[in-house]
Amino acid sequence: MSNSPSQEAARSVHILVVEDDPFVRQILEMYLNNEGYRVTLARDGQEMRTVLASTPTQLVLMDVRLPGEDGFMLTRYLREHHQVGIIIVTTRHDTVDRVVGLECGADDYVIKPFEERELLARIRSVLRRTSGLPTRPSAQPIALNRPTPFHGSVLLEEQCLVRSSKGEDVPLTTNECRLLGHLLRNIGAVQTREALSVAVLQREWDPLDRSIDVLVTRVRHKIETDPKKPAIIRTVRGAGYVLTPESALSTTAA
């Protein structure tokens, strides 16, 4: 019996399942193999790194409760060092855990027990968003730029930090630094989520993808006086985000 076109396309996709429960590993392996995907299993972070070092991987299904490094720590590591899609698959139902997972860099979040068709739909959605974009080398440094002043603070992209008016250094993650740097280079111009996703995350944006919104929230907490009432990075309803020129704030204050 010949394979369907979707299964033929899936054969080029390698999915790494990081899961310490042998029963769940077996279920995921069987289901994904039946859909035509190539699957490798890992029980913890060490096995995950071993696989990634030798096998090109397009997507990682990540459990949260793992021996040693938990799934959130490993997700943060993956986002900083590898160009892969990441879906957290866990029994945790708390909204806080879901937000933490997305903040760590996950592309999506699935609750166990999951419905197989829903999981497959989410896998395909993440693969569409992350495929066909330039591969980012491991630990690629941010392009060096001169210190960029804004609203009394200074962005130091080389060091990945913001220096406040009080001389305090606030560290940024790589993606936080990319986001702030991009907004500063386009100060006063509205940046769509589509544009920010390509420039910062190096992948196409999907309407279901909340990664940019989460990233903006994280940066606001580090640079805004009142993150709940942001004055520096403002939301433009229905469009995206804009970094407000200082002159605009002075006019508003007056």
N, C-alpha and C positions, 0 to 999 in steps of 0.2 A: 504494500500500500504506500502510495507516495505521500510525502509530507505536505502540509498546507503551506502557503507562502509565508504566513506568520511564523510557523515553526522553523522554516528555512532561515528566515531573518534572525530568529532567536539564537540559532546555533553560533552566531558570531559574538554573542553576548556571554560574558563570564560573570556569574554572580557568586560572591563569597558570603556564606552564612556564618556569622559569629554567634554561637549559641552553645551554652554548656549543658542543656538538657538533651540527652541522646534521642529521646522520643520525638521532640520537636525538630531536631536536626534531621531525623529520618523522614518525617512527614514533609518538611520543606524540600528536601532533596528529591523525594519521589515526585512531588507535585511539579516542581520546577523542571525536572528532567522530562516529565511528560509533556510539558509545554515547549520543550525543545531547547531550554537553556542549559549551558554548561555550568555545573555547580561544584564548588569546593567547600568543605566544611572546616570550621576552626572552633576550638573550645574556649579559647581565651585570646588575650592580646598578643601573646608571644607567637602562637600559631598563626594569627592573623598577619603579623608582620612577615613571617616566613613565607606565607603564600604570596603576599603583595610584592615581595622582593624578587620573585621568580615568575609570576604569572600576571599578565595584563588583566586588569579587572575593571568592569564598567559599573558595577553596583555592589554595595555591601548591605546585607540585612543584619542589623545590629541588635542583640539583646542588651538589656540594661544591667540586670543582675548577673555579673560574671565574676569568676574568681580573680583576685588581683585587681587590675584596673577595671573600673566599671564601664558600661557602655557610653556614658557621657564623656568620660575622659578619652576613650578611644575615638569617639566621634570628633572631638576637638582635635585630636592628633591627625585623623584622616583629613579633616578639612584644611589643616595647615600644611600637610605634606603630600597629599595625593589628589588627583583630579578624578574623583569617583562620585557617583550618586550614593546617597546614604538614606536608608529607611530604618528607623528604630522600630523594633517589634518587641512589645513588652506587655506584661500583665498590669502595669501601673496605669490607673485610670485618672489620677490627679491632673488637673489642668496645669498646676505648677510644674509637674514633671514634663508635661508636653511642651510647655514654654521653654523649660531648661534644655530639652532636647533640640528644639529649633534654634535656640541661642547658641548651642554648641556647634551648630552647622548642619544638622540633619535636614534633608530635603522633605521628609514626610515622617509620619508617626502612625503606627498601626497597633491597635490593642488586641491582645490575645484574650479569648480565642477569636481568631479572625475568620471571616468568610473568604474562601479561596478566590472567588471571582473578584472580590473587592481588592484583595492583596495584588492579584494580577493586574488589575486596572491601575493601581497606584505604582506598581513596578514599571508598567509601560509609560505612565505619565512622567515619572522621574527620568526614565531613559530618554524620552523625547526631549526633555529640558536640558539634559546633560550631554547628549551625543552631538558629534559634529563640531565641537568647539575646540580651540587650541588646547593642547595638553600643557599643563603647568608643571615644570620640573619641580622635584622635591626641594623644599626649603628655598624656593626662588625668592631672592630679596626684592623688596619694593624698589622701584626706580628712585634714585637719589634725587632729591630736590632741595632747594634752599629753604631755610626756615620760613614758614608762612604765617604771618601774624593775622589774627582775627579776633575781634571783640575782646581785646585785652590779653588774649592768650596767644600761644605760638604752637603751630604744628611742626614737629620735627619728624619728618617721614623716615629719615635714615634710622633713627632710633625707635621709631614706632611709639611715640609718646606726645602728649600735649603738655606744654609748660604753662602753668597758669600765671596770672598777673602777680600772684604772691610768691612765685618761684617754685611752686610745687609741681613735681612731675607726675603725670597721670598716664600709666601705660595703656597702650591700645593693642588689640589683637591685629593680625595682619589685615583681615577684612575690615575691621573698624577703621584702620588707618587708610586703607584704599578708599573707603566710602567718604571719609572726611576730606581726604586729599582731592577726590574727584569733585565734590561739592565746592570746595574752595577754588578749584581751577575753573569752575563755572558759576561763580558767585553771582547771585541775583537772577540766574536763569533756572527755570523750573526743569528738574530732571525727572523723567518718567521712571516708573519701576522697571520697564523694559530696558531703558538705557543703563540704569544703575546695575541691573542684574548682569548685563554683558560686561560692563566696565569693571565692576567690583568682584562679582562671583564667577565671571568668565563662563556664563551659561545663559541660554535663552530663558526668558521669564514665562511663567505659566500663571494664569489667573488664580490658581489654587496655591501658588507658592507664596508663603508669608515671610521668606527669609530676609528680604530687604526691609520690611516693616520691623521685624525683630532687631535687625542690625541698627536701624535708625534709633530705635528705643534705647539700645545699649549705649550708643554714642551720646545721645541726649543726657543720659544719666551721668556721663563723664564730663560734659562741657556746659550744660545748662544750669543756671541758678535754680530754676524750678522746672524739672523735667516734665511735670504734669501740665505746665503752661509754657511750652518751649518758645523762645524768642529768637534763637539762632538758627536752628533747623526747623522750618515751618512746613506743615502739611498743606498742600494745595489740593483741595477736594476734587476728586475725579481726574487729577493729573499726575501728582507725584510729590516731590519734595524740593525745597529751595533753601539755600543758605542765604540768609538775609544780610544785605550790606549794612555796615555800621551806620551809615548815613540815614538809612531808613528807620533804624531804631531811635536815632537822635531826633528825627522829625516826629516820630510817634510820641516820644517822651515829652517833647515840647508841647 
